[in-house]
Amino acid sequence: MAKNEPELVWHKVAELNELAEGRVKSASAGARSLAITHFQGRYAAMDNRCPHQGGPLGEGSIEKGADGKCWLRCPWHGWDFDPLTGKAPGGHDDDGQKMFPIEMRADGLYVGVPAAPPRQRTVSDLMVETMIHWEVTTVFGMVGHSNLGLADALRVQAEAGKLNYYGVRHEGAAAFAVSGYGKLTGMPAAALTIAGPGATNLLTGLWDAKVDSAPALALTGQVQEQVLGVHAFQDIDLEAAFEAVAGFSQTVHPSSNHAALMAQAIKTARVERGVSHLVFPDNVQPRPADDDAKALTPHGRLANRAVGPPAGALQDALALAAQAKRPMIIAGYGALGGMGAVIALAEKIGAPVATTFKAKGQIADAHPLAAGVLGRSGTPIASWFMNEADLLIVFGSSFSDHTGIYPDAKIIQVDTDPMRIAKRHPVTAPVLGDVAVTADLMRDALSGYQDQRAEIAERWRLWRAEKAARLDEDRGKGVSAAALFEALTRYAPEDAILPVDVGNNTYSFGRYFEPSGKQRVLMSGYLGSIGFSFPAAMGAWAATQDRPEYRDRKIISVSGDGGFGQYAMEFTTAVKYGMNICHVLMNNAQLGKISKEQRAGAFPVWQTDLVNPSFAGFARSCGGMGHLVRSRAELDAALKAAIAHNGPALLEVLTDPELI
């Protein structure tokens, strides 16, 4: 070796006799991509990248040209190279390929390449380091040609144990996983995609996050800046495409303050509880970061949001409450962080507590003041007490149609978001303030109400007797929803996390499942998107890996056959990463909710039937557990085993579409 030549590192690139005479293949030697040729009994190794359009020469072929000589032909544009020297015809030395020494050894072909220089810290590295400082340590996505620089920065942190990356089969699943993670933890996870269709595939799941106030971060690749706007391959205006869904959407430019841009994106997602989006042009991602560039932390950038209500608004609410004899409390999803204070208020004044469907599980059904879920997915207990109440004290609810809060009632509404106050209609006493702070102030000031516990217990006795009667219903067409969710109530761990889908399965879950108060229910609330539950379960499981407060909690997701079919291949993602998810699939071979709506609207039932595979067999073929339940007699043992399984499990339950 000459004195100034770099030291070579030798890599095995092929087995002996792997490459036939007259053939070419691509191979990797460290970080370098090579084209290996076998021609006239000799082997050669050259740079795999054609100097003109970047085509992979290893995917080309050795062909006889018009001059009678054999040439290695680029598969992209047909340029020729000598198979052994890499030189181009006609003396175009500048178009020749860099060659590397190759040796035939006893165990295969080896190529010597210069040792790779130390990896240079890039703009992408700086921004990913900032992500980690801001506790964004979970990423779902797909690595592709327009996000390779950013993906490599994620790889570095993943290999250092500072970040968890999960490669999905469809970007839509990544978005729902991120939405589920945000709904569970109140913190954003990130979704990584390429430009064009990869980015647009995120939109449905990100809208789910937006309308349900879940923080989420989208990181989309983009074509190189020099071809933006000239109809290059996969070139679309991503800032415009994400404008309506993202509260923050910016492109990362070479001159951007890169760490500050990432910090602002994450801060916006956290503070505004919505979607932030960053666009990474392909040419910007691998740019070297400035030597003195530092990742930013959230220190000194986030304020405590537990703000009390204005004194006048609180006094108006207390004056209204003092006139009531039968107040009722309604807790929405927005009361999640303040439920301890809400329940303490209820216990002080003896008032029943109903929840919206999105807030199901925020109080245990076994609590003596719990009235279950209010609305279309709810219990007759909740609707009874709303009709009997002379005052509704509503915490963190936005009054959706599905909840059905009576608009003409006297209402105290407490919320931290001024746009959710009186969103649908005027309320008697609007109160802007933190739920926990306000509930504590009300508890200190109120007393002297008649305790309604005995009446609540009687209403539960009547409803549970009705549910028990429905357990024995059997038309020979599958398990009833009442029986399935009665069993799930018994076997689900008291701290389980339960993502549910959209459809009759969801309504039945709301009606029959009795939460422990320590469980968390996740759903696609305002968007109501079918297919939500299994990707959201992946997001919830990811939270058990990087957030200690969720460690070892069991994930049990629920869907119908229509919902699971949307992202069924993500079961392989769960298998790949060993996700401890039990999925309960209600198979009635139809879109049951739509069939019901067609009948209710006096329409013929049309195009709602489904042709299904064996879902249990599919799960087993993917490498997970799969079990089919045909009758109630089989249900308990199968459900217990599926929940106990350590890894992905799918319990397919044949259900009667009429017994919901």
C-alpha positions as CSV (number, residue, x, y, z in Angstrom):
1,M,0.0,0.0,0.0
2,A,1.3,3.4,-1.0
3,K,2.2,5.8,1.8
4,N,-0.7,8.2,1.3
5,E,-3.3,5.7,0.3
6,P,-6.1,5.2,2.9
7,E,-6.2,2.0,4.8
8,L,-8.8,-0.5,3.4
9,V,-11.5,-2.3,5.3
10,W,-12.4,-5.6,3.7
11,H,-16.1,-6.8,3.5
12,K,-17.5,-10.0,2.3
13,V,-19.9,-9.2,-0.6
14,A,-20.8,-12.6,-2.1
15,E,-20.5,-16.3,-1.7
16,L,-18.2,-18.3,-4.0
17,N,-20.0,-19.3,-7.2
18,E,-23.0,-17.0,-6.2
19,L,-22.5,-14.8,-9.3
20,A,-22.7,-16.6,-12.6
21,E,-20.5,-15.6,-15.6
22,G,-21.8,-12.5,-17.3
23,R,-23.9,-11.4,-14.4
24,V,-23.9,-8.3,-12.1
25,K,-25.3,-7.7,-8.6
26,S,-25.5,-5.0,-6.0
27,A,-23.7,-5.4,-2.7
28,S,-22.9,-3.4,0.4
29,A,-19.5,-2.9,1.9
30,G,-20.0,-0.9,5.1
31,A,-21.9,2.2,4.1
32,R,-20.8,2.0,0.4
33,S,-23.0,0.5,-2.3
34,L,-21.1,-1.5,-5.0
35,A,-21.8,-3.2,-8.3
36,I,-20.0,-6.6,-8.5
37,T,-19.5,-8.1,-11.9
38,H,-18.3,-11.5,-13.2
39,F,-17.1,-11.3,-16.7
40,Q,-14.6,-13.4,-18.7
41,G,-13.8,-15.4,-15.6
42,R,-12.8,-12.3,-13.6
43,Y,-14.6,-10.3,-10.9
44,A,-14.7,-6.5,-10.4
45,A,-16.2,-4.1,-7.9
46,M,-17.2,-0.6,-8.8
47,D,-19.3,2.3,-7.3
48,N,-22.9,1.2,-7.8
49,R,-24.2,4.7,-8.6
50,C,-24.2,5.8,-12.2
51,P,-22.8,9.4,-12.4
52,H,-25.6,10.7,-14.6
53,Q,-28.9,9.9,-13.0
54,G,-27.8,7.9,-10.0
55,G,-29.1,4.6,-11.4
56,P,-28.0,1.4,-9.6
57,L,-25.6,-0.4,-11.9
58,G,-25.9,-3.6,-9.9
59,E,-29.5,-3.8,-11.2
60,G,-28.3,-3.5,-14.8
61,S,-27.0,-6.2,-17.2
62,I,-23.9,-7.1,-19.2
63,E,-24.9,-6.9,-22.9
64,K,-23.2,-6.9,-26.3
65,G,-23.2,-3.4,-27.8
66,A,-23.3,-2.3,-31.5
67,D,-19.5,-2.3,-31.5
68,G,-19.4,-6.1,-30.7
69,K,-18.0,-5.5,-27.2
70,C,-19.8,-6.4,-24.0
71,W,-20.8,-3.5,-21.7
72,L,-22.4,-3.1,-18.3
73,R,-25.5,-1.1,-19.1
74,C,-27.2,1.3,-16.6
75,P,-30.8,0.2,-16.0
76,W,-32.1,3.8,-15.9
77,H,-30.8,5.5,-19.0
78,G,-28.7,2.9,-20.9
79,W,-25.2,4.4,-20.4
80,D,-22.4,1.8,-20.8
81,F,-19.4,0.9,-18.7
82,D,-16.7,-1.6,-19.1
83,P,-17.6,-4.5,-16.8
84,L,-14.1,-4.9,-15.5
85,T,-12.6,-1.4,-15.5
86,G,-15.7,0.8,-15.1
87,K,-14.6,3.0,-18.0
88,A,-17.2,4.5,-20.4
89,P,-16.9,4.0,-24.2
90,G,-15.4,6.6,-26.4
91,G,-12.8,7.8,-23.9
92,H,-15.3,9.6,-21.6
93,D,-13.0,9.1,-18.6
94,D,-15.0,11.6,-16.5
95,D,-17.9,9.2,-16.8
96,G,-16.0,6.2,-15.6
97,Q,-16.7,4.5,-12.3
98,K,-14.5,4.4,-9.2
99,M,-13.1,0.8,-8.8
100,F,-12.3,-1.1,-5.6
101,P,-9.9,-4.1,-5.1
102,I,-11.6,-7.5,-4.9
103,E,-10.3,-10.8,-3.7
104,M,-11.5,-14.4,-3.9
105,R,-11.0,-16.0,-0.5
106,A,-11.8,-19.4,0.8
107,D,-15.2,-18.4,2.1
108,G,-16.3,-15.9,-0.5
109,L,-15.6,-12.6,-2.4
110,Y,-14.2,-9.7,-0.4
111,V,-13.9,-6.0,-1.4
112,G,-11.6,-3.5,0.2
113,V,-13.0,0.0,0.7
114,P,-11.5,3.0,2.6
115,A,-12.6,3.2,6.2
116,A,-15.7,5.5,6.5
117,P,-14.9,8.9,7.9
118,P,-16.5,9.8,11.3
119,R,-20.2,10.4,10.9
120,Q,-20.8,14.2,10.8
121,R,-23.6,15.7,12.9
122,T,-26.4,16.9,10.7
123,V,-29.3,19.3,10.8
124,S,-31.5,16.2,11.3
125,D,-29.4,15.1,14.2
126,L,-29.8,18.4,15.9
127,M,-33.6,18.3,15.4
128,V,-34.0,14.8,16.7
129,E,-31.8,15.6,19.7
130,T,-34.2,18.4,20.4
131,M,-37.2,16.0,20.1
132,I,-35.7,13.8,22.7
133,H,-35.1,16.7,25.1
134,W,-38.8,17.5,24.7
135,E,-39.7,13.8,25.6
136,V,-40.8,12.9,22.1
137,T,-39.2,9.4,22.2
138,T,-41.6,7.3,20.2
139,V,-41.8,7.4,16.3
140,F,-44.0,5.4,14.0
141,G,-43.4,5.5,10.3
142,M,-42.0,4.2,7.0
143,V,-38.4,4.9,5.9
144,G,-38.3,5.9,2.2
145,H,-36.3,7.7,-0.5
146,S,-37.2,11.3,0.6
147,N,-36.6,10.9,4.3
148,L,-33.3,8.9,4.4
149,G,-31.3,11.7,6.1
150,L,-33.9,12.2,8.8
151,A,-34.3,8.4,9.2
152,D,-30.6,8.1,9.8
153,A,-30.7,10.6,12.6
154,L,-33.6,8.6,14.2
155,R,-31.5,5.4,13.8
156,V,-28.6,6.9,15.7
157,Q,-30.8,7.8,18.6
158,A,-32.7,4.5,18.5
159,E,-29.4,2.5,18.6
160,A,-28.3,4.7,21.5
161,G,-31.4,3.6,23.4
162,K,-32.8,7.1,23.5
163,L,-35.7,6.6,21.1
164,N,-38.1,3.8,20.0
165,Y,-38.9,3.5,16.3
166,Y,-41.7,1.3,14.9
167,G,-41.9,0.6,11.2
168,V,-45.5,0.3,10.1
169,R,-47.1,-1.2,7.0
170,H,-49.2,1.9,6.2
171,E,-48.7,5.5,7.1
172,G,-52.4,5.8,8.1
173,A,-51.7,3.4,10.9
174,A,-48.8,5.5,12.1
175,A,-51.1,8.5,12.4
176,F,-53.7,6.6,14.4
177,A,-50.9,5.1,16.6
178,V,-49.6,8.6,17.3
179,S,-53.2,9.8,18.0
180,G,-53.7,6.9,20.4
181,Y,-50.4,7.7,22.1
182,G,-51.4,11.3,22.5
183,K,-54.8,10.6,23.9
184,L,-53.4,8.2,26.5
185,T,-50.3,10.2,27.6
186,G,-51.1,13.9,26.8
187,M,-47.7,13.9,25.1
188,P,-46.9,13.8,21.3
189,A,-45.4,10.9,19.5
190,A,-44.1,11.4,16.0
191,A,-45.1,9.9,12.6
192,L,-42.4,9.7,9.9
193,T,-43.3,9.5,6.2
194,I,-41.9,10.3,2.7
195,A,-43.1,13.1,0.5
196,G,-46.3,12.9,-1.6
197,P,-48.5,9.9,-0.8
198,G,-46.7,8.9,2.3
199,A,-47.4,12.3,3.8
200,T,-51.1,12.5,2.6
201,N,-51.8,9.1,4.1
202,L,-51.3,10.6,7.5
203,L,-54.2,13.0,7.2
204,T,-57.1,10.9,8.5
205,G,-55.3,9.9,11.7
206,L,-54.0,13.4,12.2
207,W,-57.5,14.8,11.9
208,D,-58.6,12.3,14.6
209,A,-55.9,13.7,16.8
210,K,-56.9,17.3,16.1
211,V,-60.6,17.0,16.7
212,D,-60.0,15.0,19.9
213,S,-57.3,17.4,21.2
214,A,-54.5,14.9,21.2
215,P,-50.9,16.2,20.7
216,A,-49.2,14.7,17.6
217,L,-46.1,15.5,15.6
218,A,-45.8,14.7,11.8
219,L,-42.3,14.6,10.2
220,T,-42.7,14.4,6.4
221,G,-39.9,14.1,3.9
222,Q,-40.1,16.3,0.8
223,V,-38.4,16.5,-2.6
224,Q,-35.3,18.6,-2.9
225,E,-35.9,22.3,-2.6
226,Q,-34.5,23.0,-6.1
227,V,-37.4,21.1,-7.7
228,L,-40.2,22.2,-5.4
229,G,-43.2,23.5,-7.4
230,V,-42.1,22.2,-10.8
231,H,-44.1,19.0,-10.8
232,A,-41.2,16.7,-9.8
233,F,-41.9,13.2,-8.8
234,Q,-44.0,13.2,-5.5
235,D,-43.9,17.0,-5.3
236,I,-46.9,18.4,-3.6
237,D,-47.3,21.5,-1.4
238,L,-47.2,19.8,2.0
239,E,-47.6,23.0,4.0
240,A,-50.8,23.6,2.1
241,A,-51.9,20.0,2.4
242,F,-51.5,20.1,6.2
243,E,-52.7,23.7,6.8
244,A,-56.2,22.8,8.0
245,V,-55.1,19.9,10.3
246,A,-51.9,21.3,11.8
247,G,-51.8,24.2,14.2
248,F,-48.1,24.5,13.3
249,S,-46.8,23.5,9.8
250,Q,-43.4,24.7,8.6
251,T,-40.7,23.7,6.1
252,V,-37.1,23.1,7.4
253,H,-34.8,25.3,5.3
254,P,-31.0,25.4,5.3
255,S,-31.0,28.7,7.0
256,S,-33.7,27.8,9.6
257,N,-33.0,27.9,13.3
258,H,-33.3,24.2,13.3
259,A,-33.5,23.4,17.1
260,A,-35.9,26.3,17.7
261,L,-38.1,25.1,14.9
262,M,-38.4,21.6,16.4
263,A,-38.9,23.0,19.9
264,Q,-41.7,25.3,18.6
265,A,-43.4,22.5,16.8
266,I,-43.5,20.3,19.9
267,K,-44.4,23.1,22.2
268,T,-47.4,24.0,20.0
269,A,-48.5,20.3,19.9
270,R,-48.3,20.1,23.7
271,V,-49.8,23.5,24.7
272,E,-52.5,23.6,22.0
273,R,-53.2,19.8,22.3
274,G,-53.1,19.4,18.5
275,V,-51.0,18.5,15.5
276,S,-47.7,20.0,14.5
277,H,-46.0,19.3,11.2
278,L,-42.5,19.8,9.9
279,V,-41.5,19.3,6.2
280,F,-37.9,18.1,5.6
281,P,-36.7,18.7,2.0
282,D,-34.4,15.9,0.9
283,N,-31.4,18.1,0.4
284,V,-31.7,19.7,3.9
285,Q,-31.8,16.6,6.0
286,P,-28.1,15.5,5.6
287,R,-26.6,19.1,5.8
288,P,-23.9,19.4,8.5
289,A,-25.1,21.2,11.6
290,D,-23.2,24.2,12.8
291,D,-20.4,23.2,15.1
292,D,-21.9,25.3,18.0
293,A,-25.5,24.3,17.4
294,K,-27.2,23.0,20.6
295,A,-30.4,21.0,21.0
296,L,-33.0,22.9,23.0
297,T,-34.8,21.7,26.1
298,P,-38.3,22.7,27.4
299,H,-36.7,24.3,30.5
300,G,-38.2,27.7,31.1
301,R,-40.5,27.3,28.0
302,L,-43.7,25.8,29.5
303,A,-46.0,27.3,32.1
304,N,-48.3,25.7,34.7
305,R,-51.8,25.8,33.1
306,A,-53.7,25.0,36.3
307,V,-55.4,28.4,36.4
308,G,-58.4,29.1,38.6
309,P,-61.7,30.8,37.3
310,P,-62.4,34.5,37.6
311,A,-64.0,35.3,40.9
312,G,-67.2,36.7,39.4
313,A,-67.8,33.6,37.2
314,L,-67.2,31.3,40.2
315,Q,-69.6,33.3,42.4
316,D,-72.3,33.1,39.7
317,A,-71.8,29.3,39.5
318,L,-72.0,28.9,43.3
319,A,-75.1,31.0,43.5
320,L,-76.8,28.8,40.9
321,A,-75.6,25.7,42.7
322,A,-77.0,26.9,46.0
323,Q,-80.5,27.0,44.6
324,A,-80.4,23.3,43.4
325,K,-81.8,20.4,45.2
326,R,-80.9,17.5,42.8
327,P,-77.6,18.5,41.0
328,M,-75.9,16.1,38.7
329,I,-72.3,16.1,37.5
330,I,-71.3,15.3,34.0
331,A,-67.6,14.7,33.3
332,G,-66.2,14.8,29.8
333,Y,-62.8,13.8,28.3
334,G,-61.6,17.3,29.2
335,A,-61.9,16.5,32.9
336,L,-59.5,13.6,32.7
337,G,-56.7,15.3,34.6
338,G,-59.1,16.6,37.3
339,M,-61.3,13.6,38.0
340,G,-60.0,13.3,41.6
341,A,-61.3,16.7,42.4
342,V,-64.6,16.1,40.4
343,I,-65.3,12.9,42.4
344,A,-64.4,14.6,45.7
345,L,-67.0,17.4,44.8
346,A,-69.6,14.7,44.0
347,E,-68.9,12.9,47.3
348,K,-69.3,16.2,49.2
349,I,-72.7,17.0,47.7
350,G,-73.9,13.4,47.1
351,A,-74.5,14.0,43.3
352,P,-74.5,11.3,40.6
353,V,-71.6,11.5,38.2
354,A,-72.2,10.5,34.6
355,T,-69.5,10.7,31.9
356,T,-69.6,11.3,28.2
357,F,-68.6,8.3,26.1
358,K,-65.1,9.6,25.4
359,A,-64.7,9.9,29.2
360,K,-65.9,6.3,29.9
361,G,-63.7,4.8,32.6
362,Q,-62.8,8.1,34.3
363,I,-64.9,7.0,37.3
364,A,-65.5,3.3,38.2
365,D,-69.0,2.1,37.5
366,A,-68.8,0.5,41.0
367,H,-68.4,3.9,42.7
368,P,-71.6,4.6,44.6
369,L,-72.1,7.9,42.8
370,A,-71.4,6.7,39.3
371,A,-74.2,6.8,36.8
372,G,-72.4,5.4,33.8
373,V,-72.2,6.9,30.3
374,L,-74.7,9.5,29.1
375,G,-76.0,9.4,25.5
376,R,-76.4,7.0,22.6
377,S,-73.7,4.7,23.9
378,G,-74.8,4.9,27.5
379,T,-76.9,3.6,30.3
380,P,-80.5,4.2,31.3
381,I,-79.1,5.3,34.7
382,A,-77.4,8.4,33.3
383,S,-80.4,9.4,31.2
384,W,-82.7,8.9,34.2
385,F,-80.7,11.2,36.5
386,M,-80.3,13.9,33.8
387,N,-84.0,14.0,33.4
388,E,-84.5,14.3,37.2
389,A,-81.8,16.8,37.8
390,D,-82.5,20.5,38.4
391,L,-78.9,21.5,37.7
392,L,-76.1,20.0,35.5
393,I,-72.5,20.7,36.6
394,V,-70.5,19.9,33.5
395,F,-66.7,19.5,33.5
396,G,-64.7,19.2,30.4
397,S,-67.4,18.3,28.0
398,S,-68.1,19.8,24.6
399,F,-71.8,18.8,24.3
400,S,-71.6,16.6,21.3
401,D,-74.8,15.2,19.7
402,H,-73.9,11.7,20.9
403,T,-73.8,12.8,24.5
404,G,-77.3,14.4,24.4
405,I,-77.0,16.9,27.3
406,Y,-80.4,18.5,27.6
407,P,-79.8,22.1,26.4
408,D,-82.7,23.7,28.3
409,A,-81.4,22.6,31.7
410,K,-79.7,24.9,34.1
411,I,-76.1,24.3,33.4
412,I,-72.8,25.2,35.0
413,Q,-70.0,24.5,32.4
414,V,-66.4,24.4,33.4
415,D,-63.6,24.2,30.8
416,T,-60.0,25.3,30.2
417,D,-60.8,26.0,26.5
418,P,-62.9,29.2,26.0
419,M,-64.0,27.9,22.5
420,R,-65.6,24.9,24.1
421,I,-67.6,27.0,26.6
422,A,-71.2,27.2,25.2
423,K,-70.0,25.6,22.0
424,R,-73.5,24.3,21.0
425,H,-75.9,26.6,22.9
426,P,-75.8,29.1,25.7
427,V,-75.3,27.8,29.3
428,T,-76.5,29.4,32.5
429,A,-73.1,29.8,34.1
430,P,-70.0,29.6,31.9
431,V,-66.8,29.2,33.9
432,L,-63.4,29.3,32.3
433,G,-60.8,27.6,34.5
434,D,-58.9,24.5,35.3
435,V,-61.2,21.6,36.1
436,A,-59.4,20.4,39.2
437,V,-58.9,23.9,40.6
438,T,-62.5,24.9,40.0
439,A,-63.9,21.6,41.4
440,D,-61.9,22.1,44.6
441,L,-63.2,25.6,45.0
442,M,-66.8,24.5,44.5
443,R,-66.3,21.6,47.0
444,D,-65.1,24.0,49.6
445,A,-68.1,26.3,49.1
446,L,-71.0,23.8,48.7
447,S,-72.8,21.7,51.2
448,G,-76.3,20.6,52.4
449,Y,-77.5,18.5,49.5
450,Q,-79.6,15.4,49.7
451,D,-77.4,12.3,49.1
452,Q,-78.6,10.4,46.0
453,R,-76.6,7.2,46.6
454,A,-79.5,5.0,47.4
455,E,-81.4,6.1,44.3
456,I,-78.3,5.5,42.2
457,A,-77.9,2.0,43.7
458,E,-81.5,1.1,42.8
459,R,-81.1,2.3,39.2
460,W,-78.0,0.1,38.9
461,R,-79.9,-2.8,40.3
462,L,-82.6,-2.5,37.7
463,W,-80.0,-2.1,34.8
464,R,-77.8,-5.0,35.9
465,A,-80.9,-7.2,36.1
466,E,-81.7,-6.2,32.5
467,K,-78.2,-6.9,31.4
468,A,-78.2,-10.3,33.2
469,A,-81.4,-11.2,31.3
470,R,-79.7,-10.4,28.0
471,L,-76.8,-12.7,28.8
472,D,-78.9,-15.8,28.0
473,E,-80.2,-14.6,24.7
474,D,-79.0,-17.0,22.0
475,R,-80.5,-17.2,18.5
476,G,-77.8,-19.7,17.4
477,K,-76.1,-17.0,15.3
478,G,-73.2,-16.1,17.5
479,V,-72.4,-14.6,20.9
480,S,-74.4,-11.6,22.1
481,A,-72.6,-8.3,22.8
482,A,-73.9,-8.4,26.4
483,A,-72.3,-11.7,27.0
484,L,-69.0,-10.7,25.5
485,F,-68.6,-7.4,27.4
486,E,-69.8,-9.0,30.7
487,A,-66.9,-11.4,30.3
488,L,-64.5,-8.6,29.4
489,T,-65.6,-6.7,32.5
490,R,-64.6,-9.8,34.6
491,Y,-61.3,-10.6,32.9
492,A,-59.8,-7.2,31.8
493,P,-57.1,-6.2,34.3
494,E,-58.2,-3.3,36.5
495,D,-55.6,-1.0,34.9
496,A,-56.0,-2.2,31.3
497,I,-55.9,0.3,28.4
498,L,-58.8,-0.3,26.1
499,P,-58.8,1.3,22.6
500,V,-62.2,0.8,20.9
501,D,-63.2,1.2,17.3
502,V,-66.3,2.6,15.6
503,G,-69.6,0.8,15.0
504,N,-72.0,-1.4,16.9
505,N,-69.1,-2.9,18.7
506,T,-68.4,0.5,20.2
507,Y,-72.0,1.2,21.2
508,S,-72.2,-2.2,22.9
509,F,-68.9,-1.6,24.7
510,G,-70.3,1.7,26.0
511,R,-73.5,0.1,27.2
512,Y,-72.3,-3.1,28.7
513,F,-68.7,-2.9,29.8
514,E,-68.2,-1.7,33.4
515,P,-64.8,0.0,33.9
516,S,-62.8,-0.2,37.1
517,G,-61.9,3.5,37.3
518,K,-58.2,2.7,36.8
519,Q,-58.6,1.6,33.2
520,R,-58.3,4.0,30.2
521,V,-60.6,3.9,27.2
522,L,-59.3,5.4,24.0
523,M,-61.6,6.1,21.0
524,S,-62.0,8.1,17.8
525,G,-64.4,10.5,19.3
526,Y,-65.4,13.4,17.1
527,L,-64.0,12.0,13.9
528,G,-65.5,8.6,14.5
529,S,-63.0,6.9,12.2
530,I,-63.4,3.1,11.6
531,G,-60.1,1.3,11.9
532,F,-58.9,3.4,14.8
533,S,-58.6,0.7,17.5
534,F,-55.7,-1.6,16.5
535,P,-53.3,1.1,15.4
536,A,-54.2,3.1,18.6
537,A,-53.4,0.0,20.6
538,M,-50.0,0.0,19.0
539,G,-49.5,3.6,20.1
540,A,-50.7,2.7,23.6
541,W,-48.3,-0.2,23.8
542,A,-45.5,2.1,22.7
543,A,-46.3,4.3,25.7
544,T,-45.8,1.3,28.0
545,Q,-42.3,1.1,26.7
546,D,-41.1,4.7,27.1
547,R,-43.3,6.1,29.9
548,P,-42.8,4.5,33.3
549,E,-46.4,5.4,34.5
550,Y,-47.8,3.0,31.9
551,R,-45.3,0.2,32.2
552,D,-46.7,-3.4,32.3
553,R,-50.3,-2.3,31.7
554,K,-52.2,-4.6,29.4
555,I,-53.6,-3.3,26.1
556,I,-56.9,-4.8,25.0
557,S,-58.4,-3.3,21.9
558,V,-61.9,-4.0,20.5
559,S,-63.3,-3.7,17.0
560,G,-65.7,-5.2,14.5
561,D,-64.6,-7.1,11.4
562,G,-65.0,-4.0,9.3
563,G,-62.7,-1.9,11.5
564,F,-59.9,-4.5,11.9
565,G,-59.9,-5.0,8.1
566,Q,-58.8,-1.4,7.6
567,Y,-55.3,-2.0,9.0
568,A,-55.2,-5.8,9.4
569,M,-51.6,-6.1,8.2
570,E,-50.5,-4.0,11.2
571,F,-50.8,-7.3,13.1
572,T,-47.5,-8.2,11.5
573,T,-46.1,-4.9,13.0
574,A,-47.3,-6.0,16.4
575,V,-45.6,-9.4,15.9
576,K,-42.3,-7.8,14.7
577,Y,-42.0,-5.7,17.8
578,G,-43.5,-8.2,20.3
579,M,-46.3,-5.9,21.2
580,N,-48.3,-7.2,24.1
581,I,-51.8,-6.5,22.6
582,C,-54.9,-8.5,22.9
583,H,-57.4,-7.7,20.2
584,V,-61.0,-8.7,20.6
585,L,-62.7,-8.8,17.1
586,M,-66.4,-9.1,16.8
587,N,-67.1,-10.8,13.5
588,N,-70.7,-10.6,12.3
589,A,-69.7,-10.5,8.5
590,Q,-71.2,-7.1,7.9
591,L,-70.9,-3.4,8.6
592,G,-73.6,-3.9,11.3
593,K,-74.1,-0.2,12.3
594,I,-74.7,0.8,8.7
595,S,-77.1,-2.0,8.2
596,K,-79.0,-0.8,11.3
597,E,-79.0,2.8,10.0
598,Q,-80.3,1.7,6.6
599,R,-83.2,-0.1,8.2
600,A,-83.9,2.8,10.6
601,G,-84.1,5.1,7.6
602,A,-86.4,2.9,5.7
603,F,-83.7,2.1,3.1
604,P,-83.0,-1.5,1.9
605,V,-79.9,-3.0,3.5
606,W,-77.4,-2.8,0.7
607,Q,-73.6,-3.4,0.3
608,T,-72.9,-3.8,4.0
609,D,-72.1,-7.5,3.9
610,L,-68.4,-8.6,4.2
611,V,-66.4,-11.5,2.9
612,N,-64.0,-12.3,5.7
613,P,-61.0,-14.6,6.1
614,S,-60.4,-16.6,9.2
615,F,-59.1,-13.8,11.3
616,A,-57.8,-16.2,14.0
617,G,-56.0,-18.1,11.3
618,F,-54.6,-14.9,9.9
619,A,-53.2,-14.0,13.3
620,R,-51.5,-17.4,13.6
621,S,-50.1,-17.1,10.1
622,C,-48.5,-13.8,11.1
623,G,-46.8,-15.4,14.1
624,G,-49.2,-14.3,16.8
625,M,-51.9,-16.1,18.8
626,G,-55.3,-16.5,17.1
627,H,-58.4,-18.2,18.6
628,L,-61.9,-18.4,17.3
629,V,-65.0,-18.4,19.6
630,R,-68.2,-19.7,18.1
631,S,-70.4,-19.8,21.3
632,R,-70.7,-18.3,24.7
633,A,-69.6,-21.7,26.2
634,E,-66.2,-21.2,24.6
635,L,-65.9,-17.5,25.5
636,D,-64.5,-17.4,29.1
637,A,-61.6,-19.7,28.6
638,A,-60.6,-18.2,25.3
639,L,-60.8,-14.6,26.5
640,K,-58.8,-15.4,29.6
641,A,-56.1,-17.1,27.6
642,A,-55.9,-14.3,25.0
643,I,-55.5,-11.6,27.7
644,A,-52.9,-13.7,29.5
645,H,-50.9,-14.2,26.3
646,N,-47.6,-12.3,26.3
647,G,-47.5,-10.9,22.8
648,P,-50.0,-10.1,20.0
649,A,-53.2,-12.1,20.4
650,L,-56.4,-11.9,18.4
651,L,-59.7,-13.3,19.7
652,E,-62.2,-13.7,16.9
653,V,-65.7,-13.9,18.3
654,L,-68.6,-14.8,16.0
655,T,-71.3,-12.4,17.1
656,D,-75.0,-12.1,16.5
657,P,-75.6,-8.8,14.6
658,E,-79.0,-8.4,16.2
659,L,-77.9,-9.0,19.8
660,I,-76.1,-5.7,20.3
